[in-house]
């Protein structure tokens, strides 16, 4: 959800690193609340960025639909990529 960052993220992320674990992050997306580009930028700026360091997993997306509303994401997915930022 845009605007929320788990207070446990940083200590869990650094703790996993110190323990020698491969770690990553995920974004709980609500496509009816803001655009995919807005959410992708928020995610990448708040711990969701990937690095080629051998211990960071690519970000995961938890796509949620509320009130039985479903979205056709094909056209926006074609135009909004984290690599396009």
HTML snippet that shows the backbone in 3Dmol.js (N, CA, C, O; Angstrom):
<script src="https://3Dmol.org/build/3Dmol-min.js"></script>
<div id="view" style="width:600px;height:400px;position:relative"></div>
<script>
const pdb = `
ATOM      1  N   UNK A   1       0.848  -1.171   0.000  1.00  0.00           N
ATOM      2  CA  UNK A   1       0.000   0.000   0.000  1.00  0.00           C
ATOM      3  C   UNK A   1       0.894   1.234   0.000  1.00  0.00           C
ATOM      4  O   UNK A   1       1.823   1.335   0.801  1.00  0.00           O
ATOM      5  N   UNK A   2       0.618   2.143  -0.875  1.00  0.00           N
ATOM      6  CA  UNK A   2       1.411   3.348  -1.001  1.00  0.00           C
ATOM      7  C   UNK A   2       1.361   4.152   0.292  1.00  0.00           C
ATOM      8  O   UNK A   2       0.294   4.410   0.849  1.00  0.00           O
ATOM      9  N   UNK A   3       2.533   4.537   0.745  1.00  0.00           N
ATOM     10  CA  UNK A   3       2.622   5.327   1.966  1.00  0.00           C
ATOM     11  C   UNK A   3       2.954   4.514   3.196  1.00  0.00           C
ATOM     12  O   UNK A   3       3.238   5.090   4.246  1.00  0.00           O
ATOM     13  N   UNK A   4       2.930   3.213   3.107  1.00  0.00           N
ATOM     14  CA  UNK A   4       3.233   2.373   4.270  1.00  0.00           C
ATOM     15  C   UNK A   4       4.551   1.643   4.050  1.00  0.00           C
ATOM     16  O   UNK A   4       4.804   1.084   2.983  1.00  0.00           O
ATOM     17  N   UNK A   5       5.372   1.663   5.073  1.00  0.00           N
ATOM     18  CA  UNK A   5       6.597   0.860   5.087  1.00  0.00           C
ATOM     19  C   UNK A   5       6.652   0.165   6.439  1.00  0.00           C
ATOM     20  O   UNK A   5       6.557   0.817   7.478  1.00  0.00           O
ATOM     21  N   UNK A   6       6.804  -1.131   6.429  1.00  0.00           N
ATOM     22  CA  UNK A   6       6.834  -1.896   7.665  1.00  0.00           C
ATOM     23  C   UNK A   6       7.952  -1.392   8.577  1.00  0.00           C
ATOM     24  O   UNK A   6       9.083  -1.215   8.126  1.00  0.00           O
ATOM     25  N   UNK A   7       7.649  -1.159   9.851  1.00  0.00           N
ATOM     26  CA  UNK A   7       8.699  -0.744  10.790  1.00  0.00           C
ATOM     27  C   UNK A   7       9.715  -1.860  11.039  1.00  0.00           C
ATOM     28  O   UNK A   7      10.775  -1.617  11.616  1.00  0.00           O
ATOM     29  N   UNK A   8       9.399  -3.069  10.611  1.00  0.00           N
ATOM     30  CA  UNK A   8      10.285  -4.220  10.805  1.00  0.00           C
ATOM     31  C   UNK A   8      11.201  -4.459   9.604  1.00  0.00           C
ATOM     32  O   UNK A   8      12.121  -5.274   9.677  1.00  0.00           O
ATOM     33  N   UNK A   9      10.950  -3.747   8.492  1.00  0.00           N
ATOM     34  CA  UNK A   9      11.685  -4.014   7.257  1.00  0.00           C
ATOM     35  C   UNK A   9      13.197  -3.859   7.430  1.00  0.00           C
ATOM     36  O   UNK A   9      13.943  -4.797   7.150  1.00  0.00           O
ATOM     37  N   UNK A  10      13.654  -2.710   7.880  1.00  0.00           N
ATOM     38  CA  UNK A  10      15.102  -2.462   7.978  1.00  0.00           C
ATOM     39  C   UNK A  10      15.820  -3.449   8.885  1.00  0.00           C
ATOM     40  O   UNK A  10      16.836  -4.014   8.480  1.00  0.00           O
ATOM     41  N   UNK A  11      15.319  -3.679  10.121  1.00  0.00           N
ATOM     42  CA  UNK A  11      16.038  -4.646  10.963  1.00  0.00           C
ATOM     43  C   UNK A  11      15.995  -6.073  10.413  1.00  0.00           C
ATOM     44  O   UNK A  11      16.961  -6.821  10.564  1.00  0.00           O
ATOM     45  N   UNK A  12      14.894  -6.454   9.784  1.00  0.00           N
ATOM     46  CA  UNK A  12      14.826  -7.802   9.205  1.00  0.00           C
ATOM     47  C   UNK A  12      15.755  -7.921   7.999  1.00  0.00           C
ATOM     48  O   UNK A  12      16.421  -8.942   7.824  1.00  0.00           O
ATOM     49  N   UNK A  13      15.800  -6.893   7.178  1.00  0.00           N
ATOM     50  CA  UNK A  13      16.630  -6.905   5.978  1.00  0.00           C
ATOM     51  C   UNK A  13      18.110  -6.948   6.341  1.00  0.00           C
ATOM     52  O   UNK A  13      18.863  -7.747   5.784  1.00  0.00           O
ATOM     53  N   UNK A  14      18.531  -6.093   7.275  1.00  0.00           N
ATOM     54  CA  UNK A  14      19.940  -6.095   7.683  1.00  0.00           C
ATOM     55  C   UNK A  14      20.273  -7.341   8.499  1.00  0.00           C
ATOM     56  O   UNK A  14      21.385  -7.860   8.409  1.00  0.00           O
ATOM     57  N   UNK A  15      19.327  -7.819   9.286  1.00  0.00           N
ATOM     58  CA  UNK A  15      19.552  -9.051  10.042  1.00  0.00           C
ATOM     59  C   UNK A  15      19.753 -10.245   9.129  1.00  0.00           C
ATOM     60  O   UNK A  15      20.607 -11.094   9.387  1.00  0.00           O
ATOM     61  N   UNK A  16      18.965 -10.313   8.056  1.00  0.00           N
ATOM     62  CA  UNK A  16      19.131 -11.396   7.082  1.00  0.00           C
ATOM     63  C   UNK A  16      20.496 -11.306   6.413  1.00  0.00           C
ATOM     64  O   UNK A  16      21.158 -12.320   6.196  1.00  0.00           O
ATOM     65  N   UNK A  17      20.911 -10.090   6.089  1.00  0.00           N
ATOM     66  CA  UNK A  17      22.223  -9.891   5.468  1.00  0.00           C
ATOM     67  C   UNK A  17      23.332 -10.366   6.399  1.00  0.00           C
ATOM     68  O   UNK A  17      24.237 -11.083   5.974  1.00  0.00           O
ATOM     69  N   UNK A  18      23.264  -9.969   7.659  1.00  0.00           N
ATOM     70  CA  UNK A  18      24.284 -10.361   8.641  1.00  0.00           C
ATOM     71  C   UNK A  18      24.319 -11.871   8.847  1.00  0.00           C
ATOM     72  O   UNK A  18      25.370 -12.440   9.141  1.00  0.00           O
ATOM     73  N   UNK A  19      23.167 -12.515   8.693  1.00  0.00           N
ATOM     74  CA  UNK A  19      23.086 -13.964   8.864  1.00  0.00           C
ATOM     75  C   UNK A  19      23.501 -14.717   7.598  1.00  0.00           C
ATOM     76  O   UNK A  19      23.531 -15.948   7.590  1.00  0.00           O
ATOM     77  N   UNK A  20      23.819 -13.981   6.531  1.00  0.00           N
ATOM     78  CA  UNK A  20      24.249 -14.615   5.287  1.00  0.00           C
ATOM     79  C   UNK A  20      23.106 -15.139   4.432  1.00  0.00           C
ATOM     80  O   UNK A  20      23.313 -16.003   3.579  1.00  0.00           O
ATOM     81  N   UNK A  21      21.895 -14.621   4.655  1.00  0.00           N
ATOM     82  CA  UNK A  21      20.725 -15.081   3.901  1.00  0.00           C
ATOM     83  C   UNK A  21      20.491 -14.230   2.663  1.00  0.00           C
ATOM     84  O   UNK A  21      20.795 -13.038   2.645  1.00  0.00           O
ATOM     85  N   UNK A  22      19.955 -14.850   1.644  1.00  0.00           N
ATOM     86  CA  UNK A  22      19.471 -14.121   0.481  1.00  0.00           C
ATOM     87  C   UNK A  22      18.160 -13.487   0.900  1.00  0.00           C
ATOM     88  O   UNK A  22      17.305 -14.149   1.489  1.00  0.00           O
ATOM     89  N   UNK A  23      17.996 -12.195   0.596  1.00  0.00           N
ATOM     90  CA  UNK A  23      16.805 -11.512   1.060  1.00  0.00           C
ATOM     91  C   UNK A  23      16.251 -10.624  -0.031  1.00  0.00           C
ATOM     92  O   UNK A  23      16.925 -10.336  -1.019  1.00  0.00           O
ATOM     93  N   UNK A  24      15.014 -10.191   0.157  1.00  0.00           N
ATOM     94  CA  UNK A  24      14.353  -9.322  -0.802  1.00  0.00           C
ATOM     95  C   UNK A  24      13.180  -8.629  -0.157  1.00  0.00           C
ATOM     96  O   UNK A  24      12.998  -8.695   1.059  1.00  0.00           O
ATOM     97  N   UNK A  25      12.388  -7.970  -0.964  1.00  0.00           N
ATOM     98  CA  UNK A  25      11.237  -7.243  -0.446  1.00  0.00           C
ATOM     99  C   UNK A  25      10.052  -7.435  -1.380  1.00  0.00           C
ATOM    100  O   UNK A  25      10.193  -7.915  -2.504  1.00  0.00           O
ATOM    101  N   UNK A  26       8.886  -7.049  -0.888  1.00  0.00           N
ATOM    102  CA  UNK A  26       7.700  -7.141  -1.730  1.00  0.00           C
ATOM    103  C   UNK A  26       6.841  -5.905  -1.530  1.00  0.00           C
ATOM    104  O   UNK A  26       6.945  -5.212  -0.518  1.00  0.00           O
ATOM    105  N   UNK A  27       5.995  -5.645  -2.506  1.00  0.00           N
ATOM    106  CA  UNK A  27       5.086  -4.500  -2.462  1.00  0.00           C
ATOM    107  C   UNK A  27       3.658  -5.008  -2.488  1.00  0.00           C
ATOM    108  O   UNK A  27       3.282  -5.786  -3.365  1.00  0.00           O
ATOM    109  N   UNK A  28       2.875  -4.572  -1.539  1.00  0.00           N
ATOM    110  CA  UNK A  28       1.454  -4.866  -1.445  1.00  0.00           C
ATOM    111  C   UNK A  28       0.739  -3.783  -2.249  1.00  0.00           C
ATOM    112  O   UNK A  28       0.520  -2.680  -1.749  1.00  0.00           O
ATOM    113  N   UNK A  29       0.377  -4.095  -3.486  1.00  0.00           N
ATOM    114  CA  UNK A  29      -0.164  -3.091  -4.402  1.00  0.00           C
ATOM    115  C   UNK A  29      -1.688  -3.081  -4.407  1.00  0.00           C
ATOM    116  O   UNK A  29      -2.340  -4.125  -4.385  1.00  0.00           O
ATOM    117  N   UNK A  30      -2.221  -1.893  -4.437  1.00  0.00           N
ATOM    118  CA  UNK A  30      -3.658  -1.684  -4.589  1.00  0.00           C
ATOM    119  C   UNK A  30      -3.857  -0.828  -5.844  1.00  0.00           C
ATOM    120  O   UNK A  30      -3.804   0.400  -5.768  1.00  0.00           O
ATOM    121  N   UNK A  31      -4.087  -1.468  -6.999  1.00  0.00           N
ATOM    122  CA  UNK A  31      -4.126  -0.730  -8.256  1.00  0.00           C
ATOM    123  C   UNK A  31      -5.263   0.279  -8.349  1.00  0.00           C
ATOM    124  O   UNK A  31      -5.244   1.149  -9.220  1.00  0.00           O
ATOM    125  N   UNK A  32      -6.256   0.175  -7.463  1.00  0.00           N
ATOM    126  CA  UNK A  32      -7.342   1.145  -7.496  1.00  0.00           C
ATOM    127  C   UNK A  32      -7.014   2.412  -6.695  1.00  0.00           C
ATOM    128  O   UNK A  32      -7.818   3.344  -6.661  1.00  0.00           O
ATOM    129  N   UNK A  33      -5.840   2.454  -6.053  1.00  0.00           N
ATOM    130  CA  UNK A  33      -5.472   3.601  -5.216  1.00  0.00           C
ATOM    131  C   UNK A  33      -4.520   4.574  -5.898  1.00  0.00           C
ATOM    132  O   UNK A  33      -4.558   5.770  -5.610  1.00  0.00           O
ATOM    133  N   UNK A  34      -3.671   4.090  -6.792  1.00  0.00           N
ATOM    134  CA  UNK A  34      -2.757   4.962  -7.538  1.00  0.00           C
ATOM    135  C   UNK A  34      -2.240   4.199  -8.749  1.00  0.00           C
ATOM    136  O   UNK A  34      -2.484   3.001  -8.894  1.00  0.00           O
ATOM    137  N   UNK A  35      -1.526   4.902  -9.610  1.00  0.00           N
ATOM    138  CA  UNK A  35      -1.043   4.271 -10.839  1.00  0.00           C
ATOM    139  C   UNK A  35       0.072   3.268 -10.546  1.00  0.00           C
ATOM    140  O   UNK A  35       0.712   3.306  -9.495  1.00  0.00           O
ATOM    141  N   UNK A  36       0.280   2.384 -11.497  1.00  0.00           N
ATOM    142  CA  UNK A  36       1.365   1.416 -11.379  1.00  0.00           C
ATOM    143  C   UNK A  36       2.719   2.106 -11.300  1.00  0.00           C
ATOM    144  O   UNK A  36       3.589   1.681 -10.540  1.00  0.00           O
ATOM    145  N   UNK A  37       2.901   3.170 -12.080  1.00  0.00           N
ATOM    146  CA  UNK A  37       4.174   3.903 -12.061  1.00  0.00           C
ATOM    147  C   UNK A  37       4.422   4.530 -10.691  1.00  0.00           C
ATOM    148  O   UNK A  37       5.542   4.486 -10.181  1.00  0.00           O
ATOM    149  N   UNK A  38       3.394   5.107 -10.101  1.00  0.00           N
ATOM    150  CA  UNK A  38       3.527   5.712  -8.767  1.00  0.00           C
ATOM    151  C   UNK A  38       3.914   4.659  -7.746  1.00  0.00           C
ATOM    152  O   UNK A  38       4.803   4.886  -6.925  1.00  0.00           O
ATOM    153  N   UNK A  39       3.255   3.512  -7.790  1.00  0.00           N
ATOM    154  CA  UNK A  39       3.545   2.455  -6.831  1.00  0.00           C
ATOM    155  C   UNK A  39       4.925   1.858  -7.064  1.00  0.00           C
ATOM    156  O   UNK A  39       5.633   1.556  -6.103  1.00  0.00           O
ATOM    157  N   UNK A  40       5.320   1.682  -8.322  1.00  0.00           N
ATOM    158  CA  UNK A  40       6.646   1.142  -8.628  1.00  0.00           C
ATOM    159  C   UNK A  40       7.740   2.080  -8.128  1.00  0.00           C
ATOM    160  O   UNK A  40       8.736   1.627  -7.565  1.00  0.00           O
ATOM    161  N   UNK A  41       7.563   3.372  -8.330  1.00  0.00           N
ATOM    162  CA  UNK A  41       8.544   4.346  -7.849  1.00  0.00           C
ATOM    163  C   UNK A  41       8.641   4.333  -6.331  1.00  0.00           C
ATOM    164  O   UNK A  41       9.739   4.400  -5.778  1.00  0.00           O
ATOM    165  N   UNK A  42       7.500   4.248  -5.652  1.00  0.00           N
ATOM    166  CA  UNK A  42       7.499   4.195  -4.186  1.00  0.00           C
ATOM    167  C   UNK A  42       8.236   2.944  -3.714  1.00  0.00           C
ATOM    168  O   UNK A  42       9.071   3.013  -2.813  1.00  0.00           O
ATOM    169  N   UNK A  43       7.928   1.820  -4.316  1.00  0.00           N
ATOM    170  CA  UNK A  43       8.553   0.549  -3.947  1.00  0.00           C
ATOM    171  C   UNK A  43      10.072   0.605  -4.131  1.00  0.00           C
ATOM    172  O   UNK A  43      10.829   0.224  -3.238  1.00  0.00           O
ATOM    173  N   UNK A  44      10.505   1.084  -5.298  1.00  0.00           N
ATOM    174  CA  UNK A  44      11.942   1.149  -5.585  1.00  0.00           C
ATOM    175  C   UNK A  44      12.665   2.116  -4.645  1.00  0.00           C
ATOM    176  O   UNK A  44      13.836   1.911  -4.324  1.00  0.00           O
ATOM    177  N   UNK A  45      11.981   3.153  -4.211  1.00  0.00           N
ATOM    178  CA  UNK A  45      12.596   4.156  -3.336  1.00  0.00           C
ATOM    179  C   UNK A  45      12.581   3.762  -1.859  1.00  0.00           C
ATOM    180  O   UNK A  45      13.221   4.418  -1.037  1.00  0.00           O
ATOM    181  N   UNK A  46      11.863   2.704  -1.523  1.00  0.00           N
ATOM    182  CA  UNK A  46      11.711   2.311  -0.117  1.00  0.00           C
ATOM    183  C   UNK A  46      12.116   0.870   0.133  1.00  0.00           C
ATOM    184  O   UNK A  46      11.446   0.147   0.870  1.00  0.00           O
ATOM    185  N   UNK A  47      13.206   0.459  -0.478  1.00  0.00           N
ATOM    186  CA  UNK A  47      13.739  -0.875  -0.208  1.00  0.00           C
ATOM    187  C   UNK A  47      13.462  -1.907  -1.274  1.00  0.00           C
ATOM    188  O   UNK A  47      13.915  -3.046  -1.156  1.00  0.00           O
ATOM    189  N   UNK A  48      12.730  -1.542  -2.313  1.00  0.00           N
ATOM    190  CA  UNK A  48      12.372  -2.507  -3.342  1.00  0.00           C
ATOM    191  C   UNK A  48      13.336  -2.581  -4.502  1.00  0.00           C
ATOM    192  O   UNK A  48      13.131  -3.363  -5.430  1.00  0.00           O
ATOM    193  N   UNK A  49      14.374  -1.787  -4.465  1.00  0.00           N
ATOM    194  CA  UNK A  49      15.338  -1.819  -5.559  1.00  0.00           C
ATOM    195  C   UNK A  49      16.143  -3.109  -5.559  1.00  0.00           C
ATOM    196  O   UNK A  49      16.468  -3.647  -4.500  1.00  0.00           O
ATOM    197  N   UNK A  50      16.460  -3.597  -6.737  1.00  0.00           N
ATOM    198  CA  UNK A  50      17.255  -4.813  -6.870  1.00  0.00           C
ATOM    199  C   UNK A  50      18.696  -4.425  -7.158  1.00  0.00           C
ATOM    200  O   UNK A  50      18.954  -3.439  -7.849  1.00  0.00           O
ATOM    201  N   UNK A  51      19.626  -5.196  -6.633  1.00  0.00           N
ATOM    202  CA  UNK A  51      21.031  -4.982  -6.961  1.00  0.00           C
ATOM    203  C   UNK A  51      21.667  -6.327  -7.308  1.00  0.00           C
ATOM    204  O   UNK A  51      21.287  -7.366  -6.769  1.00  0.00           O
ATOM    205  N   UNK A  52      22.618  -6.288  -8.196  1.00  0.00           N
ATOM    206  CA  UNK A  52      23.286  -7.492  -8.680  1.00  0.00           C
ATOM    207  C   UNK A  52      24.442  -7.843  -7.741  1.00  0.00           C
ATOM    208  O   UNK A  52      25.607  -7.836  -8.137  1.00  0.00           O
ATOM    209  N   UNK A  53      24.096  -8.148  -6.493  1.00  0.00           N
ATOM    210  CA  UNK A  53      25.125  -8.426  -5.489  1.00  0.00           C
ATOM    211  C   UNK A  53      25.156  -9.897  -5.063  1.00  0.00           C
ATOM    212  O   UNK A  53      25.951 -10.279  -4.205  1.00  0.00           O
ATOM    213  N   UNK A  54      24.303 -10.709  -5.656  1.00  0.00           N
ATOM    214  CA  UNK A  54      24.279 -12.135  -5.341  1.00  0.00           C
ATOM    215  C   UNK A  54      23.508 -12.495  -4.084  1.00  0.00           C
ATOM    216  O   UNK A  54      23.382 -13.676  -3.759  1.00  0.00           O
ATOM    217  N   UNK A  55      22.987 -11.499  -3.364  1.00  0.00           N
ATOM    218  CA  UNK A  55      22.215 -11.794  -2.144  1.00  0.00           C
ATOM    219  C   UNK A  55      20.876 -11.062  -2.090  1.00  0.00           C
ATOM    220  O   UNK A  55      20.156 -11.155  -1.096  1.00  0.00           O
ATOM    221  N   UNK A  56      20.542 -10.333  -3.156  1.00  0.00           N
ATOM    222  CA  UNK A  56      19.283  -9.595  -3.190  1.00  0.00           C
ATOM    223  C   UNK A  56      18.364 -10.189  -4.243  1.00  0.00           C
ATOM    224  O   UNK A  56      18.713 -10.259  -5.421  1.00  0.00           O
ATOM    225  N   UNK A  57      17.180 -10.617  -3.806  1.00  0.00           N
ATOM    226  CA  UNK A  57      16.175 -11.144  -4.727  1.00  0.00           C
ATOM    227  C   UNK A  57      15.474  -9.998  -5.441  1.00  0.00           C
ATOM    228  O   UNK A  57      15.382  -8.900  -4.893  1.00  0.00           O
ATOM    229  N   UNK A  58      14.980 -10.229  -6.652  1.00  0.00           N
ATOM    230  CA  UNK A  58      14.155  -9.197  -7.296  1.00  0.00           C
ATOM    231  C   UNK A  58      12.905  -8.949  -6.454  1.00  0.00           C
ATOM    232  O   UNK A  58      12.430  -9.842  -5.752  1.00  0.00           O
ATOM    233  N   UNK A  59      12.389  -7.746  -6.532  1.00  0.00           N
ATOM    234  CA  UNK A  59      11.179  -7.411  -5.781  1.00  0.00           C
ATOM    235  C   UNK A  59      10.005  -8.267  -6.200  1.00  0.00           C
ATOM    236  O   UNK A  59       9.904  -8.688  -7.353  1.00  0.00           O
ATOM    237  N   UNK A  60       9.130  -8.517  -5.263  1.00  0.00           N
ATOM    238  CA  UNK A  60       7.917  -9.286  -5.521  1.00  0.00           C
ATOM    239  C   UNK A  60       6.711  -8.370  -5.406  1.00  0.00           C
ATOM    240  O   UNK A  60       6.717  -7.416  -4.629  1.00  0.00           O
ATOM    241  N   UNK A  61       5.692  -8.660  -6.170  1.00  0.00           N
ATOM    242  CA  UNK A  61       4.481  -7.852  -6.180  1.00  0.00           C
ATOM    243  C   UNK A  61       3.323  -8.675  -5.638  1.00  0.00           C
ATOM    244  O   UNK A  61       3.035  -9.764  -6.134  1.00  0.00           O
ATOM    245  N   UNK A  62       2.666  -8.146  -4.618  1.00  0.00           N
ATOM    246  CA  UNK A  62       1.447  -8.733  -4.076  1.00  0.00           C
ATOM    247  C   UNK A  62       0.313  -7.849  -4.573  1.00  0.00           C
ATOM    248  O   UNK A  62      -0.003  -6.828  -3.963  1.00  0.00           O
ATOM    249  N   UNK A  63      -0.295  -8.248  -5.679  1.00  0.00           N
ATOM    250  CA  UNK A  63      -1.326  -7.446  -6.330  1.00  0.00           C
ATOM    251  C   UNK A  63      -2.683  -7.764  -5.729  1.00  0.00           C
ATOM    252  O   UNK A  63      -3.153  -8.900  -5.803  1.00  0.00           O
ATOM    253  N   UNK A  64      -3.303  -6.773  -5.141  1.00  0.00           N
ATOM    254  CA  UNK A  64      -4.584  -6.948  -4.466  1.00  0.00           C
ATOM    255  C   UNK A  64      -5.688  -6.227  -5.226  1.00  0.00           C
ATOM    256  O   UNK A  64      -5.494  -5.117  -5.723  1.00  0.00           O
ATOM    257  N   UNK A  65      -6.818  -6.855  -5.308  1.00  0.00           N
ATOM    258  CA  UNK A  65      -8.001  -6.216  -5.864  1.00  0.00           C
ATOM    259  C   UNK A  65      -9.035  -6.131  -4.755  1.00  0.00           C
ATOM    260  O   UNK A  65      -9.281  -7.107  -4.047  1.00  0.00           O
ATOM    261  N   UNK A  66      -9.631  -4.975  -4.611  1.00  0.00           N
ATOM    262  CA  UNK A  66     -10.591  -4.775  -3.536  1.00  0.00           C
ATOM    263  C   UNK A  66     -12.001  -4.672  -4.095  1.00  0.00           C
ATOM    264  O   UNK A  66     -12.200  -4.315  -5.257  1.00  0.00           O
ATOM    265  N   UNK A  67     -12.961  -4.983  -3.264  1.00  0.00           N
ATOM    266  CA  UNK A  67     -14.378  -4.878  -3.639  1.00  0.00           C
ATOM    267  C   UNK A  67     -14.700  -5.614  -4.931  1.00  0.00           C
ATOM    268  O   UNK A  67     -15.525  -5.156  -5.722  1.00  0.00           O
ATOM    269  N   UNK A  68     -14.054  -6.749  -5.145  1.00  0.00           N
ATOM    270  CA  UNK A  68     -14.274  -7.568  -6.335  1.00  0.00           C
ATOM    271  C   UNK A  68     -14.043  -6.801  -7.636  1.00  0.00           C
ATOM    272  O   UNK A  68     -14.655  -7.104  -8.660  1.00  0.00           O
ATOM    273  N   UNK A  69     -13.165  -5.816  -7.589  1.00  0.00           N
ATOM    274  CA  UNK A  69     -12.812  -5.044  -8.782  1.00  0.00           C
ATOM    275  C   UNK A  69     -11.553  -5.656  -9.371  1.00  0.00           C
ATOM    276  O   UNK A  69     -10.568  -5.859  -8.661  1.00  0.00           O
ATOM    277  N   UNK A  70     -11.577  -5.949 -10.651  1.00  0.00           N
ATOM    278  CA  UNK A  70     -10.433  -6.525 -11.322  1.00  0.00           C
ATOM    279  C   UNK A  70      -9.976  -5.555 -12.413  1.00  0.00           C
ATOM    280  O   UNK A  70     -10.789  -4.845 -13.005  1.00  0.00           O
ATOM    281  N   UNK A  71      -8.695  -5.535 -12.666  1.00  0.00           N
ATOM    282  CA  UNK A  71      -8.116  -4.584 -13.591  1.00  0.00           C
ATOM    283  C   UNK A  71      -7.425  -5.305 -14.735  1.00  0.00           C
ATOM    284  O   UNK A  71      -6.843  -6.373 -14.548  1.00  0.00           O
ATOM    285  N   UNK A  72      -7.491  -4.725 -15.895  1.00  0.00           N
ATOM    286  CA  UNK A  72      -6.732  -5.213 -17.031  1.00  0.00           C
ATOM    287  C   UNK A  72      -5.396  -4.486 -17.002  1.00  0.00           C
ATOM    288  O   UNK A  72      -5.310  -3.328 -17.409  1.00  0.00           O
ATOM    289  N   UNK A  73      -4.360  -5.157 -16.527  1.00  0.00           N
ATOM    290  CA  UNK A  73      -3.061  -4.531 -16.315  1.00  0.00           C
ATOM    291  C   UNK A  73      -2.127  -4.688 -17.503  1.00  0.00           C
ATOM    292  O   UNK A  73      -1.000  -4.194 -17.467  1.00  0.00           O
ATOM    293  N   UNK A  74      -2.564  -5.357 -18.542  1.00  0.00           N
ATOM    294  CA  UNK A  74      -1.662  -5.629 -19.661  1.00  0.00           C
ATOM    295  C   UNK A  74      -1.107  -4.356 -20.284  1.00  0.00           C
ATOM    296  O   UNK A  74       0.100  -4.269 -20.513  1.00  0.00           O
ATOM    297  N   UNK A  75      -1.940  -3.375 -20.561  1.00  0.00           N
ATOM    298  CA  UNK A  75      -1.429  -2.184 -21.223  1.00  0.00           C
ATOM    299  C   UNK A  75      -0.538  -1.371 -20.294  1.00  0.00           C
ATOM    300  O   UNK A  75       0.480  -0.846 -20.745  1.00  0.00           O
ATOM    301  N   UNK A  76      -0.881  -1.244 -19.007  1.00  0.00           N
ATOM    302  CA  UNK A  76       0.006  -0.490 -18.124  1.00  0.00           C
ATOM    303  C   UNK A  76       1.277  -1.246 -17.831  1.00  0.00           C
ATOM    304  O   UNK A  76       2.320  -0.620 -17.642  1.00  0.00           O
ATOM    305  N   UNK A  77       1.241  -2.560 -17.783  1.00  0.00           N
ATOM    306  CA  UNK A  77       2.456  -3.333 -17.528  1.00  0.00           C
ATOM    307  C   UNK A  77       3.445  -3.182 -18.674  1.00  0.00           C
ATOM    308  O   UNK A  77       4.657  -3.240 -18.465  1.00  0.00           O
ATOM    309  N   UNK A  78       2.936  -2.989 -19.871  1.00  0.00           N
ATOM    310  CA  UNK A  78       3.814  -2.815 -21.023  1.00  0.00           C
ATOM    311  C   UNK A  78       4.534  -1.470 -20.997  1.00  0.00           C
ATOM    312  O   UNK A  78       5.586  -1.326 -21.620  1.00  0.00           O
ATOM    313  N   UNK A  79       3.985  -0.483 -20.287  1.00  0.00           N
ATOM    314  CA  UNK A  79       4.538   0.868 -20.319  1.00  0.00           C
ATOM    315  C   UNK A  79       5.234   1.285 -19.033  1.00  0.00           C
ATOM    316  O   UNK A  79       5.961   2.279 -19.043  1.00  0.00           O
ATOM    317  N   UNK A  80       5.049   0.582 -17.941  1.00  0.00           N
ATOM    318  CA  UNK A  80       5.602   0.995 -16.660  1.00  0.00           C
ATOM    319  C   UNK A  80       6.489  -0.106 -16.087  1.00  0.00           C
ATOM    320  O   UNK A  80       5.991  -1.061 -15.490  1.00  0.00           O
ATOM    321  N   UNK A  81       7.777   0.025 -16.263  1.00  0.00           N
ATOM    322  CA  UNK A  81       8.740  -0.941 -15.756  1.00  0.00           C
ATOM    323  C   UNK A  81       9.667  -0.225 -14.794  1.00  0.00           C
ATOM    324  O   UNK A  81       9.979   0.949 -14.991  1.00  0.00           O
ATOM    325  N   UNK A  82      10.109  -0.919 -13.754  1.00  0.00           N
ATOM    326  CA  UNK A  82      11.072  -0.314 -12.823  1.00  0.00           C
ATOM    327  C   UNK A  82      12.329   0.135 -13.551  1.00  0.00           C
ATOM    328  O   UNK A  82      12.945   1.133 -13.178  1.00  0.00           O
ATOM    329  N   UNK A  83      12.709  -0.600 -14.587  1.00  0.00           N
ATOM    330  CA  UNK A  83      13.930  -0.243 -15.314  1.00  0.00           C
ATOM    331  C   UNK A  83      13.766   1.024 -16.141  1.00  0.00           C
ATOM    332  O   UNK A  83      14.757   1.597 -16.594  1.00  0.00           O
ATOM    333  N   UNK A  84      12.519   1.471 -16.345  1.00  0.00           N
ATOM    334  CA  UNK A  84      12.266   2.677 -17.137  1.00  0.00           C
ATOM    335  C   UNK A  84      12.345   3.948 -16.301  1.00  0.00           C
ATOM    336  O   UNK A  84      12.189   5.046 -16.836  1.00  0.00           O
ATOM    337  N   UNK A  85      12.586   3.818 -14.995  1.00  0.00           N
ATOM    338  CA  UNK A  85      12.566   5.010 -14.119  1.00  0.00           C
ATOM    339  C   UNK A  85      13.659   5.963 -14.490  1.00  0.00           C
ATOM    340  O   UNK A  85      13.798   7.016 -13.867  1.00  0.00           O
TER     341      UNK A  85
END
`;
const viewer = $3Dmol.createViewer("view");
viewer.addModel(pdb, "pdb");
viewer.setStyle({}, {cartoon: {color: "spectrum"}});
viewer.zoomTo();
viewer.render();
</script>
